[in-house]
């Protein structure tokens, strides 16, 4: 978990895990027989559990719908209020009824400055990225052409 907090990639975590298992350093040189009920080698399915734990540490309620988490982060009266995220969101339409769609437009200050520098009175490209997750999510990325 500490590695995820430090921003280490999942591939690096898996490699570290393999190294620890192969060298038996997870037992600090102790008798491995007392660890027979434990599994130390990560399987591919373990990544889901790791990410769920990591998200919980970040304040993401993984059992809640995304729009409920987002509402908590944007509500100034909430203990989960996130001012950095709130500052980056320039359009938000909450999901009040079942048939409503959650709509969020996000741009950091750096993104806004780049948009004015490269895209204003120039060409912008919308990239629709589908299949991001198993939910009904449409993710669009706005791109401008820079000097390169």
N, C-alpha and C positions, 0 to 999 in steps of 0.2 A: 504494500500500500504506500509505503514511503517513497518508492520509486515513482509511482503515478503522481504523487503530490509534487515531486521534483520535476515533472514534465518529461520523464523518460518515456521513450516509445514502447509500445507493447512488444515489438520484436526484441528490443534490448532487455526487457523484463524476462521474456521467455529464454533468451540466451543466458542471462544471469542465473535463472532457475536451473537450466540444464547443467551449467558449470558447477553450481552448488551440489546438485544431485550426484553428478559424476565424481566429484571429489569427496562426497559424503561429509562436506563441511557443515551441513545443516544440523548435525548432532554434536558438534564441538568435540569430536574425538571420543564420544561416549559410546557405550555398547549399543549397537543398533537394534538388538533384539527387543528392547522395551518400546521401540517405535513401530512394532508390527501392525498396529491398528491405524497408522497414519500413512497418508500418501503425500509425498513431497514434490513429485514431478507434476507440473501443470499440464493439463490436457487442454485441447482447443476449446472445450465447453467451459473451462474455468474462467475464460476471459469475460464472459457475461457477468459472473459473480464479482470479479474484480472491478469492472466498470460500475456495476450497481453500487458497490461499497464506496467507490470514489465519488460518484454522483451524490450519494447521501452526505458525504463529508463536505461537499460543496453547497449543500442546502437544496439539492434537487430531490423532490419527493417522487421517487421512481414509480410508485404505485398510483400516483395522481395523474390526471390528464395534463398535457402540456399547457393548455390554456389556464389551468388553475395555478400551476407553478408560476407562469408568466404574470398573472394578475397579482400574486403575492409579491413578486420582485418589483412590480411597478407601483404598488400601493404604498404611498408615503407613510401611512399609518400601520403598515405591517412590519413585524420584526424581521421579515425576510427582504425588506426593501433593498434594492441594489441601485445606488445612484449612478454608477458607471453605465450600467445597462439602460437605465432610464434616460440618461443623457444621450445615448447612442440611438435611441428609437425616435424616429421622426414621424411615424404614423403607426397607430395601434387601434385596431377595432376588435374589441373583445367578443367572445362568443357568449352572448346572453341567452340565446335560445338554441335548441338542438339543431335547428336547420341553419343557423348562422355559421359563418366561416370565421375562424380566427385569422386576422391579417396583421402582420408585423413587418415594418420596413426599418432596417437597421443600417446606420452609417456612423462610423466613428468620425471624430473631427478630422483626422488624417484623410479618411475617405472623402469627406465633403470638400476638403481643400483640393484633393486630386481631381475630383469631378469638375470643379470650377476651372482648374488649370488645364485639364486635358479634354474635357467633354463639352464644355460650354461653347456653343456655336460651332460644334464639330460633330463627329459621328460617335454615337454610342451603340453598343451592342447588348442585347438582352439574351442571356443564355439560360434556357429552361433546363434545370437539372431534375430528372425524374428518377424514381426508384431509390431515393436517399434512405428511406426506411420503410417499415411495413405499414405505416399510417398514410392517410390521404394527405400527402404533403406535396405542394408545388413550391419549389425553391427556384427563384430567379436571381441571377447575378447580373448586375449592370456593369458593363465594361466600357472604358474609354481607351482610345489609342494614344499612347504616350510617344515621346520622341524616339523610342527604339522601335 
